[in-house]
Amino acid sequence: MEVLKDAKLIVKDLYKNFDGKDILKHISFAVKEGEFLSVLGPSGCGKTTLLRILIGLEKQDDGEILLDAQDISHLKPSERGMGIIFQNYALFPNMSVLENVEYALKLRADLKQNSRKIALSTLEAIGMLDQIDKRPSQLSGGQQQRVAIARTLALNPKIILLDEPISALDVSMREVMKKELKDIQKKFNSTMIFITHEQEEAFYLSDRIMVMSEGNIEQIDTPRNIYEHPANDYIKDFVIAHLDSKLASLCVCTGKNVYEK
Ligand SMILES: Nc1ncnc2c1ncn2[C@@H]1O[C@H](COP(=O)(O)OP(=O)(O)OP(=O)(O)O)[C@@H](O)[C@H]1O
């Protein structure tokens, strides 16, 4: 397994079997503090299973998950200190923007006293302060996703998992959200794991990309290294061949990441 200094999350030898089929085949990787890692792969390669195991909604059959050097495998989802952002936002329709962000804060003994203050400052940081009294149905898809992001950030999770969070948006809104997501990640210095099947999204956003196929990791590296040194034919066919070459070189060359600072 690669050695990564300052690892926030270490996944060791993770294995999962469903109905006699190997879904995750002993995969190992690490994520650095403040890193944006994309997990890129086609439908069925095991991305969602990996995410569900990390967050604690599914139990692995073998392997370890260390967060801040502590084995969290036995912890419930609520005890893991992770945040998750889904594609469908999962906002409460009958609550205002402010109430949506404040709700989870009020459930946390350590945060409830300052819940209003934290919710407002997080909404301000993501540019939604002028929308706090609106209901989700009065917002665009992109704005709803920003509220969902604010709700997660407000809880100050150790790591944020994003499950295809911008796939449901229309094309122009996706472009906007891609930029915003990158800005938000930098502003909050969050550690993020982003699940996607979109090659360009992964190249645009990531410090590193972990390319998966059939429960294996094919390559894990910076966009630049993957583009310039694809590890095998799978990477060439599934990743490189699907990138617009101009966009790819733009992302690879201008998108400074934690490995190229
Ligand atoms: N609870 C389950 N029971 C049985 N098989 C499952 C279960 N969850 C996932 N699988 C199987 O595991 C494999 C990987 O699924 P997974 O959802 O992790 O892939 P994915 O890469 O996220 O794909 P997608 O992008 O389509 O969600 C698939 O063959 C799927 O049918």
The ligand as an SDF file (V2000), in Angstrom:
LIG
                    3D

 31 33  0  0  0  0  0  0  0  0999 V2000
  -27.1540   -4.7260   -0.9890 N   0  0  0  0  0  0  0  0  0  0  0  0
  -26.6870   -5.3890   -2.0610 C   0  0  0  0  0  0  0  0  0  0  0  0
  -26.9720   -6.6910   -2.2450 N   0  0  0  0  0  0  0  0  0  0  0  0
  -26.4790   -7.3810   -3.3100 C   0  0  0  0  0  0  0  0  0  0  0  0
  -25.7030   -6.8220   -4.2750 N   0  0  0  0  0  0  0  0  0  0  0  0
  -25.4020   -5.5200   -4.1460 C   0  0  0  0  0  0  0  0  0  0  0  0
  -25.8630   -4.7320   -3.0410 C   0  0  0  0  0  0  0  0  0  0  0  0
  -25.3860   -3.4700   -3.1880 N   0  0  0  0  0  0  0  0  0  0  0  0
  -24.6580   -3.4630   -4.3270 C   0  0  0  0  0  0  0  0  0  0  0  0
  -24.6580   -4.6880   -4.8940 N   0  0  0  0  0  0  0  0  0  0  0  0
  -23.9610   -5.0750   -6.1230 C   0  0  0  0  0  0  0  0  0  0  0  0
  -22.6300   -4.6270   -6.0190 O   0  0  0  0  0  0  0  0  0  0  0  0
  -22.1290   -4.1990   -7.2780 C   0  0  0  0  0  0  0  0  0  0  0  0
  -21.5370   -2.8090   -7.1340 C   0  0  0  0  0  0  0  0  0  0  0  0
  -22.6140   -1.8840   -6.8810 O   0  0  0  0  0  0  0  0  0  0  0  0
  -22.3610   -0.3650   -6.4920 P   0  0  0  0  0  0  0  0  0  0  0  0
  -23.7090    0.2680   -6.3260 O   0  0  0  0  0  0  0  0  0  0  0  0
  -21.4150   -0.2970   -5.3610 O   0  0  0  0  0  0  0  0  0  0  0  0
  -21.6450    0.1790   -7.8030 O   0  0  0  0  0  0  0  0  0  0  0  0
  -21.4730    1.6660   -8.3140 P   0  0  0  0  0  0  0  0  0  0  0  0
  -20.1220    1.7110   -8.9210 O   0  0  0  0  0  0  0  0  0  0  0  0
  -21.7800    2.6290   -7.2420 O   0  0  0  0  0  0  0  0  0  0  0  0
  -22.5670    1.7620   -9.4480 O   0  0  0  0  0  0  0  0  0  0  0  0
  -23.6840    2.9220   -9.6810 P   0  0  0  0  0  0  0  0  0  0  0  0
  -22.9190    4.1060  -10.1530 O   0  0  0  0  0  0  0  0  0  0  0  0
  -24.5590    2.3030  -10.7300 O   0  0  0  0  0  0  0  0  0  0  0  0
  -24.3660    3.0960   -8.3520 O   0  0  0  0  0  0  0  0  0  0  0  0
  -23.2880   -4.2980   -8.2600 C   0  0  0  0  0  0  0  0  0  0  0  0
  -23.1490   -5.5100   -8.9840 O   0  0  0  0  0  0  0  0  0  0  0  0
  -24.5020   -4.3550   -7.3570 C   0  0  0  0  0  0  0  0  0  0  0  0
  -25.5380   -5.0870   -7.9560 O   0  0  0  0  0  0  0  0  0  0  0  0
  1  2  1  0
  2  3  1  0
  2  7  2  0
  3  4  2  0
  4  5  1  0
  5  6  2  0
  6  7  1  0
  6 10  1  0
  7  8  1  0
  8  9  2  0
  9 10  1  0
 10 11  1  0
 11 12  1  0
 11 30  1  0
 12 13  1  0
 13 14  1  0
 13 28  1  0
 14 15  1  0
 15 16  1  0
 16 17  2  0
 16 18  1  0
 16 19  1  0
 19 20  1  0
 20 21  2  0
 20 22  1  0
 20 23  1  0
 23 24  1  0
 24 25  2  0
 24 26  1  0
 24 27  1  0
 28 29  1  0
 28 30  1  0
 30 31  1  0
M  END
$$$$
